[in-house]
């Protein structure tokens, strides 16, 4: 079915809707990834995630926490920092998205 302008629905969606939707979907994916990593790490650390014989940040932190009393502090520090690292660029990602999505005179709601 054609619209009054002569374009089909698919063309209108592809030309007008998707270009405005893509940055928001990309931002949501970038901001959700650290949460998925943190949830998996927390669940595995508590023993509710992956089985202990599989490699996971939570399993590595749990194994390292058992060796803290022996003086092996790095065994849990390195996996802990690895879980923190993906979340580091999140504020800068949102700032860049905000600058490109809203004009300078408009306040973001």
Secondary structure, DSSP 4 states (H G I P E B T S, - for coil): -B-TTS-BHHHHIIIIIHHHHHHHHHHHHHHHHHHHHHHHHHHHHTTSSS-TTS--HHHHHHHHHHTTTTT-THHHHHHHHHHHHTTTTHHHHHHHHHHHHS-TTSPP-
